[in-house]
Amino acid sequence: MIEIESGAFAYGEAGVFDGFDFAMQKGERVVLLGANGCGKSTLLRLLGGLYFWQKGRYLFEGEAVTPGYLKAKGKAFRQRVGLLFQNPETMLFNATVFDEIAFGLPQRGAALRKEVEAVAERFGIAHLLGRSPLKLSGGEKQRVAIAAIFAPGPDLLLLDEPTANMDPRTAGWLVDLLYETPLSMVVTTHNLSLAPELGERAVVLDEAGRKLYDGPVEPLLKNESLLLSANLLHRHRHRHGALEHSHYHTHDWD
């Protein structure tokens, strides 16, 4: 479905990716893991056609994604590839939640209203349709943003820390929703406890954007040395009265 061949991308003189290779088949669910600042969000924006590789090639369904490709086929590409930013406020720009969901839909009139209402019901935001999305809580904004990218019926979801603004109950709802959704996905997180719930395959980036691991999730979670090198595992001391001990912890906060 997608393939990156020897991709290189940098901000100024600071290298983010260099000689990066990645491919996934239709229907795969890939969890992209790494500490903050390793390039996870950048990689999703490259996959979503917001940034372009400076070297190498990025293929979507066998076609190179370039400025020229998006000029000719950008509307269709963005309907097929849904990108969720980590901060939902950067995605919300319409006057109402209804307009936010309707923005990417081709229907008009009664058909449009029916479709928007169906999407809103599925995501538990039907009561918010007349509200301004910018006046909602963080979790509500996240639900609206996710509903908006689901609405056009994408083939590939690129989700950047999708549970970051959610309380535990809502995060559980989203994990169940994604599990039941038969779409290709790349989901970023630095929360190892969520990794097995979000996908079967994991890609781990180190803090310089290099790929440390690409394979099944379960063996990765048992590889302490690799998790330490990716800064996904840390060790610190605990004090219980006069007793003190230390052990490893995963980064399970957002």
N, C-alpha and C positions, 0 to 999 in steps of 0.2 A: 504493500500500500504506500509506504513512504520509505525513502532511502537517502541517506547522507553519505557522500563519498568524499573523503579527505577534506572535510569542511574546516575552514579557518575564519575566525571572526574576532575582532579586537576593538576595544574602545581606546582610541588614540594609540599610545605605545604600550598599553597594558593588554597582554594577551589574555583572551578568555577561552577560546578554543583554537587548537592547531592540529590539523590532521585528524579531525574527528570523524569517525565512521559509526553509522547507526542504521538499522533497518527494522521494520516491523511489518507483519502481515495483517491483513484485514481480520478483525475480530480479536486481536491481541489486546491485553491490558498490561501496560507497562507502568511500573512505579519508579519514578525518578527521584533518587535519594541523594542527599548531600547537605552539608552544613550551610548556613546562611552565607551568601556571597560567592558560592561556588559556580554559579552560572545557570541554575535550574530555570529561573524565570526568563533569562536571555534565550535559552534553548527553546523554550515554548514559543517565544515571540519569533524566533527564526522559523520554527515549524509552521507558525500561523501566518507567515508572510508579512509580518510587521517590520522585521529586519531582513537583510539579505546577506548570505554568506559572501565573504570577500574573496575566498578561494574555494575550490571544490564545487560540488553540485548537490542540489537538493531536488529530489524527484518526488512528485505526488502522482500516484497512478501512472507512472512512467513518463510524466512530463516534467521538465525542469521548471521550477518555480523561480521566476525572474521578474524584474519590473515589467518587462514586455508581456510576459504571461499573465500577470495580474491586470495589466491594462486591458487585455483582450478578454480574460475570463475571470476577473476578480470577483464579480458578483456571485457567480456559481461556486467559486472556490470558497468564499466566505460563508455561503450557505452550507457547504459540505464540511467545513472545518470550524468548529466552535471553540473559541478561546476565552477562558475565564481568567481574569487578572486576580492577583492576590488581594488587592484592594478594590472592592466592588464599586466604590465611588468613582473610580476612573472610567467605568463603563456606563454609568447612568447619566443620561443627558436629556431625556424626554420629560414632558410636563407631568405625566401621570404614569403609574405602573401599567395601565392598559396600553398606552402608547409605547412603552418600553418593550413589552412583549410583542406588540403588533409590528414593530419597526422592520423586522426581517421577514415578515409574512407577505405572500403575494396576493392573498384574498382581499376583497373589498366588501363593504356593506355588511349585510347580515351574516354572510359566511365568515367574514373576518371576526366579527364579535363572537360568534359561536366558537371559533377556533381559539381565540384569546381566552375566553371563559373556560374552555376545556383545559388549556394549559395551566391557567391560574388555579383551577380546582385541583389538578394533579400535584401542584407544588404548594398547596395550602396557603395561597395568597389571594384567593378570590375576594376576600373582604377588603383588600388593599387596592383594588383596581383603580379607584378614583383618587388615590392619594399621590402626592409627590414622592418619588422614590428617594429624594435627597432628605426627606424628613422622617425616614424610617429608622429603626434600630439597625445596628450592624448586621445581626443575623437575618433580619428581614431584607435588607439590601442584598445580602448574599443570595437569598432565595430568589429574589427578583432577577438578579444577574444570571443565575443558573437557568431560571425559567426562560429568559430571553435567548440564551444560546441553544437551549433544547428546542425552542419553538419551530425553527425552520426545518427540523429533522436532519441534523448533521450526520455524517458518516464517521467522523473522527472528532473526539473531544480532547482538548488540551486544557487541563485543569490545574491551576497554580494554587496550591495550598487551599483546597476548596472548603475545608472545615475550620479555617483560621479564625473566622469571626462568629463561629457557632457555639452555642452551649452544648453540653454533652447529649441531651435528648435530640436536638436538631442535627448534630453531627451523626448520631446513630441513624436517624431517618435518611440522611443523605447517603451514607455508606450502603444502606439497604437499597436505596433507589439505584445507585450506580451498579450494584451487584446484579440487579434485575434488568438492567438496560443492555441489550445486545449490540453495543457499539464498540468500535475501537477507541482506546483511551491511552493517553499519557498523563499521569497524575503526579505532581510533585509534592513531596513532603519531606520534613526531617524528623517526622514522628514515626519511629520504627514500629510501635504497637499497631499502627494503622496499615502498615505495608501489606500484610497478608490479606487484609480485608479489601484492599483496593486493586490488587492484581496478582498474577501468578509469576510474572517476570520482573526482575529488578535491574535497574541500571544505577550504579553508584558513581558519583563524581567526587574527586578530591577537591581541596580548596583552591587548586589552580585550574579547575575545569577539565582535568584529565579523567578518562574513564578507568575506574579501578575494577569494576565488576559488571558483568552482564550475564545474567542467568536466573535460575529459579530463586524465589524469595526465601523459602525455608532454609536452605543451606547457608545463605547469607547471614541470617539472624543468629547462627551459631558460630560465626567467624569473628571472634572478638578482635583479633589483630587487624583485620581489614576494617572493621567498624571504627576502631581506634584511629587508624590512619586517615579515615575520612572525617574524623571529628564528629561521629555519630554516637560515640560512646565516651563516657568520661568517668573519672574516679574521684570521689571526694570523701571526707571524713564525716562520720556521724557521732554525735555525743548523746549518751543516755545516762544522765547523772554523772557518776565518776567513770563510767565505761566509755571507751572510744574505739571505733573500728571504721574501716573503709571498704568500699566495694564499688563495682562498676554500675553506672546508671546510663540508660538510654536517654536521648533528648526527646522527651515526650511532651514538651510544651510548645505552643505556637506563639 
